[in-house]
Amino acid sequence: MVAKGQLTEPLILAAYGLLVIGLADNVLRPILVGRHMHAHPMLLFFGTMGGIAMFGFAGIILGPIAVALVTVAARLFRREITPPSSDSPAPAPAPPSPEP
């Protein structure tokens, strides 16, 4: 369009991209997904898309919640099931009990 000399439509499209898409990505996503969820963005993307496929519009919120639950469950399972590695420090010995 710009090559043909039309500037109005490309400017409107650029403004839409900056305002609407930028607002959704920079403002709404941290509110809906949360800033402190330590997950890869692609995992969150697939969680959101899967949530939308399973639950419709409510999947925008339910999908990332399901991803968070599975992630936490996997971390707890890994921490409880796997033996401590040799790199981890040994637990401190218990203090001696006082004699009466």
Secondary structure, DSSP 8 states (H G I E B T S, - for coil): -TTTT--HHHHHHHHHIIIIIHHIIIIIHHHHH-SS----HHHHHHHHHHHHHHHGGGHHHHHHHHHHHHHHHHHHHHHHHS---TTS------------
